[in-house]
């Protein structure tokens, strides 16, 4: 939980000037850090100013301010001056070469990922930050482009090693010629501490967002859930959701949260009846030019009748139908693509192609059968004005929560602008206007994206920013009234497309994020929101005052949309790289969310291993009948909670500046901590990555092979979690390899543990401090070995004389290291048998008991 806010001291505190000399100095066209040149050939129009000279007051909590004040000498602001005003200004910050850097850049409007190099020219367009290794002083420097006034900024490559900064307003009507603080720069000996210190300084300076330490994440962060997207796409409807939740419950894993993804809203296409829903939408893309015409649920949800799924005459439902609809829609899409390709080639007679398209359309319509989605209560009222307590979304959410007792939260999806195409003008009381989209030149270097193509094609129905508060409250207050407890807000970065007449992207963003934050606080307990398609500094610097959770990866792709048959494998490693490296900065603002996956996918276990130690929620998007319950039970307790790590997973130091995707030698290693130990996950993600020339993510098949690496207990950054610092000071550790099922001991002075990881596979290392009990016994509890994050199952641990007392949650095989056999073992006060072998393995089986919420209290007497 976030600490209580200091209401008295959090309003316009005055910052004290630093009494220490700044570690950065700009002179003779060099920017030096601790007297070591970092950037050379710095243009004469570039300035460096100390933190205290720029930031003199702040609304941040006093504790954050004092922390930032004490470290102000380690950072400062970069600015530049131009001769003429413009809405988009580009300037060199100087040159560097021969220095390793790791960075995050936007490869799509919405998504960002890792990139490494060793000069300013290696940067990519729309770089959100760059961390530079400075081995001469055993330190790291981060350069963070930020906002100033009505401008936001990003880094980009220059010629001959120069690192460029681009400041833009997003409106030709908003211009400037100079900046004092358009980027922040900071130095630290620890790369993880560096990011925390730097973004804390930016928070104190901008006052436009809050750090994750100031907020509470939504309760679902500790739970298992199901998202409907990959199961239904746009065909989602009540009967399918009901059967999906029931399948999980029948399989012994009850979802604690449900996300009803895209497909529930009242949307239509321009030219259609303004108050009638678009029909027979299936695949993502077909809805991207549609606009919201009502804040209430669409017809297929409005028709739901309370109790219709639980009575003796519950309607029949074909669980194969969603996949059949999706398959037929894919055939239609292929026919349309073939027609369009023929037209682009210059063919004038497209009649045969049109016949094929119409044939597929008719077949799809016949499959829907006249009642979209096969809704079980098709005779119900379909009027928007029907307010019966026993129909529609309200009745549906009530029935779900009544019949599936563990279901705590039901979220629904919506785009930041309402729907993909915004709000239809005239359909609601709000002032909405169709605004053409204009993309920043900075996005020229990004990957071709269907969503962008469609949104540009259809433009955005933008609610005037003066009504942003009313817009979100109208939408969310209705949802809260009908039993929805939160929202997944998607398509967030469309605002930058439509900011020309609204004061620019910074001003437009502030208005929308203010309205969204107010509504979140009022309608969804202040935390009920997952942000998505938001991976750009505009959002993080202006949209996270209230929002405390968001996606850190691109979408889960079960196969390559461009047709590479190996994409089913290599795309999964790409996803993990997005999540791990994005968490370096996003984790300062929000609780990182590693997204859903499908438990029956070819690489499901690969995904599951990463989710187990990511430190966030675990949720899947399984199709009906498409579950691997044995795999899910290695992630989730029977009550739908999870053995979550205490921190968010981050890359280990030795792979920070490496390329774990296509250098043919680097394993992605991520570290995290549990309450009584630490974990390192080693994942072979080699086989794909960004191609700057082709501007897309593609396969590198020669890299898809087994990789050798090593792991050490020092890979865990214990000091990044205050409560874990002492764990990193142990004399000796027990280490358990989840996949190899090996148990042995190690120390901070031991040699590295060598490993070979096959393609698309992993190993999880659990490290637990060994405790000496009495004269001879040495003991360390590992946890439940049938769970990927076995150490996360240990809830409490105490040593009382020569006794070890362990509170464990879960069912399965408990393992501990013990160099000697205990004299006795008790579970919940009753003596039980156990197995011990001379290699130090001490094991016993723990049952799940509902009356204790799955908690077993173990006492081992030595």
Buried (B, 14 or more C-beta within 10 A) or exposed (E): EBEEEBEEBBEEBEBEEBEEEBBBBBEEBBBBBBEBBBBBBBEEEBBBBBBBBBBBEBBBBBBBBBBBBEBBBBBBBBBBBBEEEBBBBBBBBBBBBEBBBBBBBBBBBBBBBBBBBBBBBBBBBBBBBBBBBBEEBEBBBBBBBBBBBBBBBBBBBBEEBBBBBBBBBBBEEBBBEBBBBBBBBBBBEBBBBBBBBBBBBBBBBBBBBBBBBBBBBBBBBBBBBBBBBBBBBBBBBBBBBBBBBBBBBEBEBBBBBBBBBBBBBBBBBBEBEBEEBBEBBBBBBBBBBBBBBBBBBBBBBBBBBBBBBEEEEEEEBEBEBBBEBBEBBEBBBEBBEBBEEBEEEEEEEBEEBEEBBEEBBEEBBEBBEEBBBBBBBBEBBBEBEEEEEBBBBBBBBBBBBEBBEBBBBBBBBBBBBBBBBBBBBEBBEBBBBBBEBBBBEBBEBBBEBEBBEBBBEBBBBBBBBEBBBBBBBBBBEBBBEBBBBBBBBBBBBBBBBBBBEBBBBBBBBBBBBBBBBBBBEBBBBBBBBBBBBBBBBBBBBBBBBBBBBBBBBBBBBBBBEEEBEBBBBBBBBBBBBBBBBBBBBBBBBBBBBBBBBBBBBEBBBBBBBBBBBBBBBBBBBBBBBBBBBEBBBBBBBBBBBBBBBBBBBBBBBBBBBBBBBBBBEBBBBBBBBBBBBBBBBBBBBBBBBBBBEEBEBBBBEEBBEEBEBBBBBBBBBBEBBEEBEEBBEBEBBBBBBBBEEEBBBBEEEBEBBEBEBEBBBBBBBBBBBBBBBEEEBBBBBBBBBBBBBBBBBBBEBEEEEBBBBBBBBBBBBBBBBBBBBBEEBBBBEEEEEBEBEEEBBBBBBBEBEEEEEBBBBBBBBB
